[in-house]
Amino acid sequence: SPFFQHALNSGIRRYHVSPALCQRAKVAMSHFEPNEYVNYEKLEKNINIVRKRLDRPLTLSEKIVYGHLDDPAKQEIERGKTYLRLRPDRVAMQDATAQMAMLQFISSGLPKVAVPSTIHCDHLIEAQSGGEKDLRRAKDINQEVYNFLATAGAKYGVGFWKPGSGIIHQIILENYSYPGVMLIGTDSHTPNGGGLGGICIGVGGADAVDVMAGIPWELKCPKVIGVKLTGKLSGWTSPKDVILKVAGILTVKGGTGAIIEYHGPGVDSISCTGMATICNMGAEIGATTSIFPYNARMKKYLGKTGRADIAALADEFKQHLVPDSGCQYDQVIEINLSELKPHINGPFTPDLAHPVSDIGAVAEKEGWPVDIRVGLIGSCTNSSYEDMGRSAAVAKQALAHGLKCKSKFTITPGSEQIRATIERDGYAKILREVGGLVLANACGPCIGQWDRKDIKKGEKNTIVTSYNRNFTGRNDANPETHAFVTSPEIVTALSIAGTLKFNPETDYLTGADGKKFKLEAPDADELPKLEFDPGQDTYQYPPKDGSGQHVDVSPTSQRLQLLEPFDKWDGKDLEDMLILIKVKGKCTTDHISAAGPWLKFRGHLDNISNNLLIGAINIENGKANSVRNALTQEFGPVPDTARYYKKMGVKWAVIGDENYGEGSSREHAALEPRHLGGRVIITKSFARIHETNLKKQGLLPLTFADPADYNKIHPVDKLSIVGLKDFAPGKPLKCIIKHPNGSQETIMLNHTFNESQIEWFQAGSALNRMKELQQKSS
């Protein structure tokens, strides 16, 4: 495509943020890259070009997105329709997704990354005994993977945050996000950085490779949903309740294709880390990202995290870091924070919203267990100093009356800096005294890295967390665990009471002396009075010259596997494909490529492909991981059936329901079907990141022109996709359904491919296409 060609002809860029353009002040983007500068002048220049073209007030989202356009003078711009070519400022990767991203970058043949990039080791540490023991165990078990990531980072110029440093999004907030930055990260909760006024977007590893390669990155021009906040947060109501309420309003797909932009007078009553919490969980409504306007709370946080120079520069350019007066949103939601009540969402989906005051009665009516087995606080969503302080304030009151948690209770610090600071300031001690176990600075139970021993698989039970996601089996691999999401302080209060029937705003507890008492609403400092304690040094700088660095991938490794290119399209229609599975109901990336114990195979495509769609429900028999082999008529596991079809040279398709691929950014959910011979995924609708990931790997994500046509396809049918020779943007494709009785019917399928994405399909993958263009340009 022309822009790929242009990027490659002009040479791979070396850190495109040019210091020469920052004439007012040279301010480093981070302490770790002292020679890479915040470039507000370039942002301002691009915004002015676009403003003149569009001749209308701009939302904050538009200013930052359009401010990063590769060609602001000529780029076609229409919200919700055109594809933008963008130049993000930096890339961040967590260790589970970084393996495949770095393997793809190695496969590209490029010598060094073109923009500042980092790897964060947070996903592979299993919660078992407590922080220090779990970290030591993880370093031992994952030594091969950590060594690969560290050496690959050193060779290709990528900063490396060692295991124990903390969760990627907390590290980004503390060190890398800033007002006006555009950052892409290989994790769906990358929007956390919107709490500092950045456009931070979750992507798959192949997208990250584009940016690291210095190629313009594509994004469908987002719509903008405005959330106007009025009133003021107080009492038990927390920032988490804002997004729990919004999730209830918009549902898990209501934000798809849009940026959620918070604005209004209520914004100033929310701390910077509270704004990050709200942006973080915006991933659960399918939003491209979420953002808050630059304000004094962000300035305060920047100062406390050693970046007062960035705040001073942001003050100079503030007009570009807030929305224009009179800007228009595609949809507006208004929330009065003064009237907002504490919420708890779940079970099994993050958009099932309930006021805390109602949840006990609802649970009893629905037959959900009301006794809480475990309360878990922390995660990338809610592990700030303020979060820990508010939880400790609740715990301190219980201890004063001789009470401890009735439920098991765990605490996950978001970073080494948070861990060290809450230890110094006494919060960790209080949380331990009330019965808590402090886990490692990592994702842990939030992503299924939890060696849970208190229940058996299949046992019906309830847990409450301050996490962001509560899909079936996500936390502990038990499909009967009813997981509810709420704020850390509500988790703490409910864990002390031990039941969903407790409402801390109105109900009383009985102290050890037999006297009743009521918990007061927690109050805590948003930032420490002293400076943050940085804790242990856990960062590895990439050397200036990494060309002599050796990256080791053993051919016999069970954890790592170098990538082989996918096959190129043969120029023909896809005829007589078998249906691997017709999925019934919700199918998230957890269903398509489970996490938990499978995380250890994230760098080995063939091994991890053994979890393909094992959590998806087969409409034919209502079971998970049991599908009919159309060639043998025997039922068996999904991956085994896919491997059999591949061995027999038979192409296959998947039929899905609404919002297919909801959840994580994991591109393994796209790599696995491609590796095992899949060619087409047909659904009622897709989640944004997963649809892009499928395109990147040379698959065809297609949607029913008429959603009712989902009912016309049966698992025993054969499908042919007709019209691929004339495959073009906006032009539907035909699908011929062949039934076992010999009858046929034709339905129409829509797609969102643009010209360059069609080239990805034709080349076999986006990476194949990049290499083709490199060869031509050289």
N, C-alpha and C positions, 0 to 999 in steps of 0.2 A: 504494500500500500504506500501511497506517496509520503505520508509522514514518517513511516518506518525508514523508507529510503532516504529521506532528508536527514533523519537523525544519524543514520549510519554514514552517509556521505560526508556529513560535517564532523565526523569523528566522535568517538565516545567521550563524553564530557568528563572532566575531572572536577568533582564538587562544583555544581553549577552556580552556587551562591557566590557571586564575585565580590571580593572586598572593595574593588574599585568603585562599585556602585553605591557603597555606603559612605557618602562624603560628610554627612553631619557628625557621625560618630561610628567608631568601629567597636561593635559590641559582639562578643562571641555568642554563638548559638547555645553553647554549653561549656562548662569547665573542662570537659573532656576533649573538646575540639577548639582549642584557642585560636586557630587560624581560619575558622569557618564562621562567617558573620551573619547576624540578623540583617535581612535585606528589605527594610520597609520602603526604601526609595523605589525599588523595582515593583513592589506591591502597589505603591501609590501610582506609579507610571501606568501600569496595566489597568488599574481601576479607572483612571481618568480616560484612557482610550475607550474602554467599554462603556463608561457612563456617557460619553459623547455619542457613541453609536446607538445605544438603547434609548437615550434621552428620557430617563425616568429615575426616580429614587430607587436605591438598591437595598436589599436586605443585607444583613451582616454576612450571611452564608454566601450570597452572591459576590460580595466584595472579596472575600478570601479565596473562593473558588476561582472566580474570573481573574483575580489578581495573580493566579498561578498558571494562566493559560500559556501555552507554547507560542501561539500566534494570536494575541488579543485583537489585532486589527482585522483579521480575516476569518477567525473562528465563527462558525454559525452557532448562534445561541438561541435555544428555545427550551424553556423549562419543561422537563418530562419527555422530550423528543430527541434532540440532537445529542450526538456523542462529542464530548469535550476532550481535547488533547492537553494534558496538564503536565506541569513540572513540579512535583512535590519536593519539599525541602529535605526530607529524610525518610529512612526506613527503620522499622523495629520488628524483630522476629522473636517469638518465644521458642524454647528449645524443641518442643514437639513438632512444630511446623518448620522451624529453621533447618532441620535436617533435610527435608525435601527441597526447601528453597535453595539451600546451599548446593545440594546435589544438582539441581537444575542450573544454578549459576556456573558450577564447574563444567557442566555439559555444554554451556554456551561458548566456552573457550576464551572468555574475556579475562584480562590479567588482574583487574582491580575494580572495586565498586566505584561508581561515578558520583554518588551522594553519600553523606554521612549515614552509616548504618550500624545497628547494634543487634547482638544476640543476648537473650535473657533466659537463664536456666531456672525455670519455675514450675514446669509441668510434670517432672519425672520423680518428684519426692513424695513418697507415700506416707500418709499419716498412720502411725502405728503406736509408738511409745511416747513420743514427745519430741520437741524441736531438735536437740543436739543428736540424740540417738538416730532419729529418722534421717537427718542430714548425712551422718556418717555412713549409714546403710545405703542411701541413694548414691553417694559418691563412689562407693564400692561397686554396686550393681551396675551403674550407668557409666563406669569409667571409660569404656570404649566410645560411647556417644559424646561425652563431655570432651574427650581428647580430640575427636573429629571436629567438633564445633570450635574448640579453642584454636586448633591448628588451621582450620579453614578460615576462621576469622583473621588470624595473623597473616595468612598468605594473601587474602583478598582485601585487606584493609578494613575489617569489620571489628568494632569494639565488642568485647566479650564480658558479660556480667556472669560471674561464677555462681554455681549453686549455693543457695543460702543468702544471696543478695536481695531477693524479694521478688514480688510479682511484677511482671513486665509493666503493667499500667500504672502502678504506684511509682516505679522507678522513672517512667516517662514523665509523670506529673512532677516529680521532685527535681528532675534534671534536664528534660528535653522539650517538653511542651511549653509554648509561650503564645501570647496573643498574636493571631495572624499567621501562625505556622501552618503548613500543610504537611501532615505526616501520614504515611500509610504503614499499617502494621499487620502482620500475619496472625491476627487474632480478632475475633468478632467484637471484643470489648475495647478495642482501640479507641472508640469515641470517648472514653474516659477523659482524654486530653482536652475535650471541649470545655471542661471545667476551668481551664486556663485560657479560654478564648481561641483555641486552635481548631482547624478542620482536620480531624484525625479519623481515618477511615480504615475499617477492617477489610482485608483482602486475602486471597489465596497466594501461595508462594510464587506462582508464575507471574502474578501482577507485581510482586516485590522484585522479581528478577528483571522485569521491564525497567523499573525505576533504577535499580542498582546498575543496570546496563546503560543508563543514560538515554533511554528511549522514551518519548512522550507516553504518558500513561493515560489510558482511556477510561472515561466515566460518563455514563448517561447523565445529561444535564439534570440535576435533581430539582424536583419541586421543593417548595419551602412551606412547611407547616409551622405557623406561629403559635406559641403557647404564651399567652399573656398572663403574667402573675401579678396579682394585686394582694393587698393585705400584708400580713407578716407571720412568719413561723413562730410558734410559741408552745410551751408545755411539752407534752409527749409527742407532738407532731414533729417530724423530722424531714430532711430533704428526700429521704427514701420514699416517703409517702406521696411526694409529688409524682414520681415516676410510676409508683404502684397505681395511683389514680389514673394517670395518662394511659398506662397499659390497659386498664379496665375500659377506658373510653375507646382507644384506637384498635385494640386487640393485637394479636401477634403478627398480623400482616398489614395493619392500618398505616404504618409509616413507610411501607415499601416504596422505594424510588424517591424518597423525600428526605430532606434535612429538617430536623426538629429544631427550631430556633426560639429559645426562651427570651422573653423581654418583658418590660413593664416594671412598675415601681416595686413589686414584691421581690425582684431579683436581689436587691441589696440586703435583704434579711437572711440570705443564704451564704454560708461560708464557701470559700473556693473549693475545698474538698467535698463539701455538700453538693456543689454544682457538678463536680466530677462524678459523684455517685449517680446523679440524675442522668447525666450524659452516658455513663457506662451502661446503664440498664436500658437505654434507648435501643440497644441491639435487640431486645426482646420484642419490640414492636416492628422489627424489620427495617428501621430507619437507616439510611445511608450513613448518617452520623447525627450528632446533636451538638449544640453550641450555646454558650452564654456570651453576652457582650462584655468587653473589658470594663472592669470597675475597681473600686478601692479594695474590695475583698481579694481580688486577684493580685493587686499591687502588694498588699500585705503579705500574701503567701510567697510571691516572688522574692520579696525582701528577706523573709525568714528562711528561704531555701538558698540564700546566697546569690540572688540574681536581681538585686536592686538596680543594676545598670540596664537590664532589659526593661524593667518597669519604667525607668526614667525615659528610655527611648520610646516605649509604648505611649507614654503620656504625650510626647511630641506628635505622634501619629494617631492619636486617639480617634480622630474623625473617621479613620478607615477601619477602626476596630469596634465600631458600634453601628447599628442599622441607621439608614437615612430616615429622617422624619417623612411620613407619608408613604413609606414603602408598602408594597402589596404582598400579602401571603396567599398561597393557594387555599388555605384553610386556617381558621383561627379557633383555638380552644382557650377559654378563660377559666382560671382557677383562683379562687380567693383563698389565700393561705391562712387567713384568720379563721376561716370556716372549715378548713381541711382537717379531717380526723385521722388518727393513726390507722394504717391499713395493714392487712396481711393477705397475700395472694396465693392461691393454690387450691387443691393439690394438682399435680401433674401438668400444669401449664401456668406460665407466669402472668397471664392476663385475666385470671379468674379472681377478681378483686372483691374483698370484703372489708368493711370496717372491723377493727379489732373487737369492738363492742358486740358485733353480731356473730363472730366466727364460732363461738361455743355452741350456740343454738343451731346454726347451719350445719356444723359437724355432726351433731346428734341426729338431726333430721336426715342427713345424707348417709349416715352410718360410717362416718370417718372416725377413727380412734381419737378420743379427746385427750388421753394421757400422752404426754410428750416424753419420748424416750431419750432424745438428745436435742440440745440446743447448740447451734454452732454460729459463732460470730467471726468476722474478718472477711477475707476474700478480696479480690480486686475492686469490688464494689463498695465495701464498707470496712476499711481497715485503717482509717486515718487516725491521727492523734485525737481529734475531736470525737470520733466514733468510740475509741477505746475509753476516753474520758467519761463519756455519757454512760457507757456500760458500767464502768467502775463506780460511777455515782449511784447507780441503782444497786449494785452489789454491796456497796458500803452501808447502805441503809438496812439491807437484809442482815448483814453481819452484826450491825449495832443491836439488832433484836434477836441475835442468836440463831439466825437461819442460814442454811446453805441451800444450794440448788437441789431440788428433788430430782430433776433430770440430769443426765450426764451433760457436760458443758465443755466445749472446746473454743480456743481462741487462736486465730491465725493472724499474726502481724503481717502487714502488707509489704514491709521492706525491712532490711537490716537497720535502717535509720529509725523506723517506727519502733522496732523491737527494742533497740538500745535505749531509746528515749522513754518508752513506757516502763522499762525496767528501772531506769534512773529516777523517774518521777513517781514511782510507787503504784502505778495502775496495774501492772502485771501481778504484783504481790496481792493486791485486793482481789483480782479475778481468780488467782489461785486459791486464796483463802475461802472464797465462796464455793469452791469445788471445781474450778476450771483447770484444764490441761492446755498449756501453751504449746502449739504446734510449730513446725518450721515455717520460715518466711517463704511460703510457696502456695500454690493453688490448692493442693491437698483434696479434702473431701468435696470441694466445690465442683471438681471435674472428675470425681470418681476415684481419686487416689486416696482411698480410705480402706484400711484393713479392719473393717468393722467386725467386732466379736460379740456384741451384746444381743444379737438376734440371729435367727436362722433365715436363710433365703426362703421366701414364700410366707414369712410371718408378717401379718398385717400390723403396721405401726405408724406412728407419726413423729416427724422431726420438724423443727423450725430453724430456719437459717437466716443470716443476713446476706445471703448470696444473691445471684441474679437469675438463676435458671433452675427449674425444678421438674424437668421432664421425667417420665417414668424410668426408674432405675438409674438415673444419672449419678446420684451421690454414692450409692452403695451397691449398685447392681441388683437390688431387690425390687421387683416390680410392685410389691405390696407396700413399699414405703411411701407414705403420704407426706410429701415434702411441701412446706409452706415457706414463703419468702416474706420477710418483714425487716424492720430496722434493728440494729444491734441492741438498742436499749429495750425494745419490745421482746426480742429473743431472750435477753437476760431476765426480764421480769417474768416471762412465761416459764423459763427454766427454773426459776426459784419457786414458782407456784406449782409447776409440774403438769399444768393442764391448759388446754385451749379455752376452757370456760372462764379463765381469769381475765378481767379487764382492769389494767392498772390505773385507769382514770377514775374508776368508781369503786372497785372491790377492795376488801381488806384481807390482809394476811394475819395469821396468828403467830406471835413471837414465841420464843422458847419459854418465856414466863407465863404463857397462856393469855396474854393481852393482845387484843386486836390492834393492828396499825395499818396505815395506808401509805403506800410509796408516794413520795413527792416526785414531781416531774424532774428529770435529771437536768443538771446544768454543768457545763464543762467548758474549758478554754478551747477555742478553735485551733490555737497554736500554742506550743510551749512557751512559758515565760522566759526561760533560758533559751539558748540556741539549741537546735536539734543536736543530739548525740549521733554522729555518723556511724558509730559501731565499727565493725571490722572492715578493712579495705577489701572489696570483692571485685574490683574492676581490672581487666587486662586491656591495656592500650595496644592497638595494632602497631607493629613496627613501621618505621617510615618506608622501609623496603622489605616486603615479604616474599620477594621472588625466590629466595633460597629455602623457604619454608616447605616442608614435606607434609602432605595431607595423606593419611593412611586409611585406606579402605580395603580390608582383607577380602579376597574373593570367597572365603569360606565363612565370613561373618553372618550371624543370624540377626544382627541388629542394623547393619548398613549394607546397601547395595547400590553400586553405580547404575545410572539409568541408561537404558537402551532407547533409541528414538522409536516413537510409535509409527505404524505403517501409514503411508500416504493414501489419500482417497483414490480409488481406482477409476474415477470418472463415470461411474455407473450409478443408477438408482439402487437403493437398498431393498432388495427383494426377498420375500418369504422369510422374514425374520421371525424367530420364535419369541414368545413372551416369557422372560425369566420369572417375573412376578408381577402381579397386579396388586398394588398396595392398597390396603383399606385404611382410611383415616390418616391421622397425623404421622408424618414421616420426616423426622428431623435428621440432622447430620449424625446425631447419636444413634439413630436407627440404622443409618446407612453405613457408618464406620464408627463403631463403638470406641469409647475412650477406655478409662480404667486400666485393666491389665494389658490392653492392646497398645497402650502408649509406647511400650518398649520396642514396638516394630515400626515406629513412624519413619525410620530411615531405610526400611527394607520393603519395597513395594510388593514383592511377591508374598512375603510372609503376612503382611498386614491385610492383604487381599482375602485372607481366610476369614475376615469378619464382615465381608460384604453383605449388607442388608440383613444381617442376622437378627436385627431387632424389629424389622418391618413385619406388619401383619399381612399374611397372604389372604386375599379376599375369598379364595377358593375353599379354604378350610378353617379360616379364623385363627390360624396358628402362626407363630413366629418361627423363622428358619426351617420351614417345611414347604417345599414347592414340588410340583409334578415335573419330572423330566419328560419332555414331550417326545423324546426319542425312545425311552425305555418304559414310559408310563409308571415308573416308580417314584415315590416321594422321597426327598432327601434334602440335606442342607442347601441353602442358596449358593454359597461359594462353590461347593462340590458340583452342583448342577451347572453353574457358569463355566467351571473348568472343563467339564465334560463337553459342553457345546463348543468351547474354544478348541479343544482337542479334535473334535469332529469337523472343524472349519465352518461352524454355523454361527451367523451373527444373531444377536438378540437385542430385545428392547425391554424397558421397564415402563409400566403404567402407574402413574401416581395421582394423588388427590390434590387438595389445596395446599399452597405454601410449601411445596416440596423442597426439602433442604433447609428448612428453618433451623436457626441456631448458630453453631460455631462456623468459623471460617475454614475449617479443615478441608483442604483440597484433596485429601486422601479419598473423600467421598466421591470425587470425580475421577481421580487417578485409578481407583480400584476397578470400577466398571469398564473403563477403557482398557486396562491391562488384561482383564478377563474376557475381552471380546465383545463388550457392549458397544452399541453404536447410537442408540436413540433413547431419550427419556421423554415420555409424553405425559403431561400432567394438566391439571386444571389451572395451576399457577405455580410459580417458583419464588423462592426467597432469592434476593438480589445476589449475594455473594456466591451462592451455589450455582446459580445459572451462569454467572461469569466463569466460574471454575470449570464447569462442564465444557463451555466453549473453548477455553484455553487448552484443554486436553484433546480437542478434536471430536468431541461428541456433539450430538444434535439435541439441545433442549428445546422441545416444541410444546405448544399449548393448544388445547382443543379450541377451535373457533367457537364452537358451541359446547360449553361445559357438560351439557347433558350427554354428549357423545362418549363420555367416560363409560357410560352404561352399555354402549354398543360393543365394546371390546371385552372378550372373555379370555381367560388364561390359556385356553386351548387353541385360540385363533393364531393365524399367521398374518404378519403385517408387511406391507411394502410402502416405502416412501418414494413418491414419484415426483419428478420435476427438479432433481438436483443439478442437472446439466444447465438449467436456467435459474439456478439459485440466486436470488437477488434481494436486497433490502426491501422490506415491506411487502414482498410477494409471498402469499401463502403457499404451503406445500400440500399435496394430496396424499392421503393415506388410504390405501386399499386394504380392507379387512377381509381376509379369507376364512370363512367358518368351516369346521370339520365336515359339514354336510355338503360342501361344494358351493354354497351360496356366497356372494360377495356384496359388500357395500363400500361406498367411498365417503370419507369425511374430510374436512379441511382442517389444517393445522397452521397456527400462527407461529411466528418467531420474532426475535428482536435483533437478529444479526445485522451488522453494518458491513461495509465492503471489506474492511480489514479482518473482521471476524470470520467472514466467509473464506478468506484466504487462510486463516488458521485451520478451518475444517479441511480445506483442500490439501494443505500441506501435511495434515495429520496431527498438528498441534501448533500452538503459538510459538513454542520453542523451536520447532522445526522451521517455521516461517522466518523467525529471527535469524537462524543460521543460514538459510537460503539467501537472505538479503545481505548478510555479512559476506558471504562468498561472492555475490555479485559485485558488491562495492569494493572488495579487495582485488 
